[in-house]
Amino acid sequence: MSGNPFDPKNRVEDDKVVGSTPSPQAPLYPRIEEEEEDVDDDQRPINNNNNNNNNNNNTQNDPNNNNRRTRRRNNNNDSDDEEDSDQDEIYNDDNEYEEQQSSGGIILEPIIRDPSMWREKSLLNSQDEIKEGDELLTRVTKTIGKTYKLIGQKVKDSNRLIENRVKESNKKVEGALTEGFDQFVGVVSKPVDIVRDQHHKRVEKHETHERAIWIKDKQQISKYECLDYVTIYNKAYRNEMYKKFNDLGSNHEWQRWMVSLFMGIFIGFIAYLAHVGVSNILYYKFEFTKDLISENIYLGFLAYFTCNTVLATIGSLLAVYYEPTAAGSGIPEVKGYLNGTKIPHTLKFKTLWTKLASMIFAVSSNLQVGAEGPMIHIGAIVGNGFSQAQSKEFGFKIPFLRSFRNDKDKRDFVTSGAGAGVAAAFGAPLGGALFSLEEVSSFWSTTLTWRSFFACLIATFTMRLLQATNLTQHGLMIFDMGVANKDYAYNLLEFVPFIVIGVLGGFAGALFTLINIKVVAMRREKVNKVKSLRVLEVFLISAVSTILQVFLPLIFPCKEISALSNGGIGQSVLAGNGTSSGSGEIEIEGLKQFNCPKGQYNELASIIFASNEEAITNLLSINSVDLTNTHRISIFALLVFFVFYFLFAAYTAGCGISSGTFVPMIVIGAAYGRAIGLIVSYIVPNYAGLDPGAYAIMGAAAFMAGVSRLTISLTVILIETTNELQYLIPIMVTIMVAKWTADLCIHPFFDILIEMKYIPYLEPHPSKAMRLLMAKHVMAKKPVFCREKEKLGHILHILHETKHNGFPVVNNENDRLVKGLILRSQLLMVLERMHDVYVPNQEQAYSHQDYTTKLAWKLPNLDDLAFDPADHNQLVDLTEIMNLTVVTVNEEFAVSEAFQLFRTIGLRHMPVVNSNNKLKGIITKKDLLEKTCEQRYKELSHLKLGVDQLLHVGDD
């Protein structure tokens, strides 16, 4: 049949369905014979759903379908056996039927065959038989055809047999491989499962342990109260402001500057007292022991040992028994207070003079501590005292500074005082102001910048002015490297070793922090519980340190002082590096004769058997015209000193005595920095401009940055104290490299100490967990609240039964619409006024000015207030008292944004409401601590909830 069988012109009559008229758009399928003859498989059309439906109907209505299928099978039987592929396709008619039915194609009724009637078709047919009348050519053709078919059949049978055997073999191989693989997986998976189970158990155990620690930490943190930095804008305060409207514009700014002036003078005077005390004690101690050591080393050691241990013990007794808050540097406490946490006894005058005396004894005993940390704490105490102009210990109050007796103004003066303490200690006014901005303060303003800088300037000027009286024997906290007579301070290629110093400083600072926190944890568990053990620990530290300070220098040979001279001493005398004796010998400042004869010095004794000031002078000494200080101290001596000072400083920090870590950090960093400078000088011996003293500066900067993570303030402090502005860029590069390196290893030193002291502290930035949590996940549910007109009995009940410091005020108990917030201190004052004399709904029931006075002096004790039970139903109107500017957030408010509000505004309480302003919970500062949010996130992550489910966690 020629032509396209799907062309409508070539349709046959047999394809018409009886009783129906096909649509001209619907395709008519060709006969099966035509499809087999003329249509390949890849030319068959794909039926759409509409055609399938039409064909289904046609097939169901055509009773001749079975006849056509039967006719198709008979025709195939009569055809040539060369159409084997078509025949196989016909026998697969049932499969086609099922495929067409499932795909929506032509539905054909299946042919039901009887298996018992099936016979194998004969390979040869009648046409292959040789007949009598056939010609010779026909006979040959049929014989060849029969032979070809027989051979083809044999080949097919052979191929089929081979294929079956290959399949069986493949199945066996596949089964063997599968079985072997299963056995291998079983053997391998067992240890893997064991390791995985052990890992899950360890993780679970670790999380359980962390949660237990977190619960204990919450109990310790709950002991601290937070400060109220937010002004209470209630009706009483607004009425008072309205009466004093003309006085609001001044804001008492001139009084703030006067307080800053006197505060700076007093801090400078205290720094001078510390300077005089330490310098004189050290001078007479070393003068006394120096002569004894030159005569008899053991007699000198005994005298030195006695002086050091007695001084250290006295300082420890003051800090442990008289005022425990004075122990340590005080920087974590000051940072916690300026972050909004009230820490008892931190800013008392008793703490001030105890810390001052203990610090003088500690530094004089040659412990590996400094005076700068305590000066920060002392400056903060002075700032608090001058701003309040009152003392509960001495019982006096100055009335004209009453406007500053609130937490917000007190915070600003404490910030300025802490910066002035740093400025007086280092002689760096700009560095002190930047230190208070960068390190201790959590809240800053432009006006505070000027007042803080002014206080730092006055403190430094006072310190310098008093130091000019020559009552001190040598410098303590102010050092100078001298004058370098060089056109260029450094070569650009030296940035490579400077960067190496920064990396080593970051790692060394992280190691210092790690050692100290381990020691602090051990000390808290085993030593701090018994006061006598704390004093004994300080005694042992001083004893072991003194033994090493005396006997380690004995293993080093003496060196000639004249080897450092370049032939003249004029410039060195001007630079403060040396003097000439009457005999013509050079006496270089800072070098220790120790056990050496005249004209020689002991290199290790010059830095280990010396004060911190003398050690820094030797480590930071640079070359000049008359002195070559490159080999003043050898590499071996520097490394021994570095290990000694590093270990003792890391262990001593935080013990039972007033001590700081800033000067020890400078000493440690300068030691390893100078050692690297000497190594570079051996590698590049022909470079005359290389100065190990410059490398000592970089080491000091790197180690301080690695421990404290200071950047800008540290750079300015080092430039101001060393008088080496030419090294500004290398110092900045070294500090940044050290900070980045240490940040990869561990948290900053003082931040870890704050956490270990359980002080609630909000970090500068929210953690990752806070970005995924909402207010309803961290809030305290079912908060205790008061109504606008509350019963006296209910107020007494909540004050007795709870320790909360803030209570939301709602309209009624059912709607609970938030109207304001009232503090515990306000309720106590109202109850005191009601207990004494009370006229209902009158202004004398509450005065904002009287409230601030009471808050700064002494609040009433709840146990001292006795009310008749018959008066418990009396209503107290809180609308005049409550804070009307309370900040509320929705329960789906992001925790990270709530954190920013607390951190920037200084909030203490934040009620959480739903979309209808109904009270649902309350968030406090302690709910936003990093560790608290991380634990809450872990609890939610174990639930393995989706985003939609997580959004509804915490709903009612």
HELIX and SHEET records of a PDB file:
HELIX    1   1 PRO A    8  ASN A   10  5                                   3    
HELIX    2   2 GLU A   13  ASP A   15  5                                   3    
HELIX    3   3 ILE A   32  ASP A   38  1                                   7    
HELIX    4   4 ASP A   41  GLN A   43  5                                   3    
HELIX    5   5 ASN A   49  ASN A   61  1                                  13    
HELIX    6   6 ASN A   65  ASP A   78  1                                  14    
HELIX    7   7 ASP A   84  TYR A   91  1                                   8    
HELIX    8   8 ASP A   93  SER A  102  1                                  10    
HELIX    9   9 PRO A  115  MET A  117  5                                   3    
HELIX   10  10 SER A  126  ASP A  128  5                                   3    
HELIX   11  11 LEU A  136  ILE A  221  1                                  86    
HELIX   12  12 LYS A  235  LYS A  243  1                                   9    
HELIX   13  13 PHE A  245  ASP A  247  5                                   3    
HELIX   14  14 GLU A  253  GLU A  295  1                                  43    
HELIX   15  15 ILE A  297  LEU A  317  1                                  21    
HELIX   16  16 LEU A  318  TYR A  322  3                                   5    
HELIX   17  17 PRO A  324  ALA A  326  5                                   3    
HELIX   18  18 ILE A  331  LEU A  338  1                                   8    
HELIX   19  19 PHE A  349  SER A  364  1                                  16    
HELIX   20  20 GLU A  372  GLN A  388  1                                  17    
HELIX   21  21 PRO A  399  PHE A  404  5                                   6    
HELIX   22  22 ASP A  407  PHE A  426  1                                  20    
HELIX   23  23 PRO A  429  PHE A  435  1                                   7    
HELIX   24  24 SER A  436  VAL A  440  3                                   5    
HELIX   25  25 THR A  446  GLN A  467  1                                  22    
HELIX   26  26 LEU A  492  GLU A  494  5                                   3    
HELIX   27  27 PHE A  495  LYS A  526  1                                  32    
HELIX   28  28 LYS A  531  PHE A  551  1                                  21    
HELIX   29  29 LEU A  552  ILE A  555  5                                   4    
HELIX   30  30 ILE A  561  LEU A  564  5                                   4    
HELIX   31  31 GLY A  570  LEU A  574  1                                   5    
HELIX   32  32 ALA A  605  ILE A  608  1                                   4    
HELIX   33  33 ASN A  612  LEU A  619  1                                   8    
HELIX   34  34 ILE A  635  THR A  652  1                                  18    
HELIX   35  35 PHE A  662  ILE A  683  1                                  22    
HELIX   36  36 PRO A  692  SER A  708  1                                  17    
HELIX   37  37 ILE A  712  THR A  722  1                                  11    
HELIX   38  38 LEU A  725  TYR A  727  5                                   3    
HELIX   39  39 LEU A  728  ASP A  743  1                                  16    
HELIX   40  40 PHE A  749  MET A  756  1                                   8    
HELIX   41  41 ALA A  769  ARG A  771  5                                   3    
HELIX   42  42 ALA A  775  VAL A  778  1                                   4    
HELIX   43  43 LEU A  792  GLU A  801  1                                  10    
HELIX   44  44 ARG A  824  ASP A  836  1                                  13    
HELIX   45  45 GLU A  843  ALA A  845  5                                   3    
HELIX   46  46 HIS A  848  TRP A  857  1                                  10    
HELIX   47  47 LEU A  862  ASP A  864  5                                   3    
HELIX   48  48 PRO A  869  ASP A  871  5                                   3    
HELIX   49  49 VAL A  895  ILE A  905  1                                  11    
HELIX   50  50 LYS A  925  LEU A  928  5                                   4    
HELIX   51  51 GLU A  930  HIS A  942  1                                  13    
HELIX   52  52 VAL A  947  LEU A  951  1                                   5    
SHEET    1   A 2 GLU A 225  CYS A 226  0                                        
SHEET    2   A 2 THR A 341  LYS A 342 -1                                        
SHEET    1   B 2 GLN A 390  SER A 391  0                                        
SHEET    2   B 2 PHE A 396  LYS A 397 -1                                        
SHEET    1   C 2 CYS A 558  GLU A 560  0                                        
SHEET    2   C 2 GLN A 600  ASN A 602 -1                                        
SHEET    1   D 2 GLY A 578  SER A 580  0                                        
SHEET    2   D 2 ILE A 586  ILE A 588 -1                                        
SHEET    1   E 4 ALA A 780  LYS A 781  0                                        
SHEET    2   E 4 LEU A 919  THR A 924 -1                                        
SHEET    3   E 4 HIS A 909  VAL A 913 -1                                        
SHEET    4   E 4 VAL A 889  ASN A 890  1                                        
SHEET    1   F 3 CYS A 786  ARG A 787  0                                        
SHEET    2   F 3 GLY A 806  VAL A 810  1                                        
SHEET    3   F 3 VAL A 818  LEU A 823 -1                                        
SHEET    1   G 2 LYS A 789  LYS A 791  0                                        
SHEET    2   G 2 LEU A 875  ASP A 877 -1                                        
END                                                                             
